[in-house]
């Protein structure tokens, strides 16, 4: 998941529950929020992680600005780019 930091802070301030935070659109398309995915992938690589990873995004059904198929496609493009950039980086 990726989150909009400002909405997350507001949701915490208002003490919203998970469903309410989703309605406020706390989760973003992956790569458009505040999660440092390149840093996460570097950390996983540094620790020789080779297992599974689940990437997901929660939205309120029927209330999305971007259709789910487009959101997933944009998220996957971003993540593929992160991996491609890490693979192209010189080894340290």
Buried (B, 14 or more C-beta within 10 A) or exposed (E): BBBBEEBBEBBEEEEBEEEEBBBBBBBBBBBBBEBEBBEEBBEBBEEEEEEEEEEEBEBEEEEEEBEEEEBBEBBEEBBEEBBEEEEEEEEE
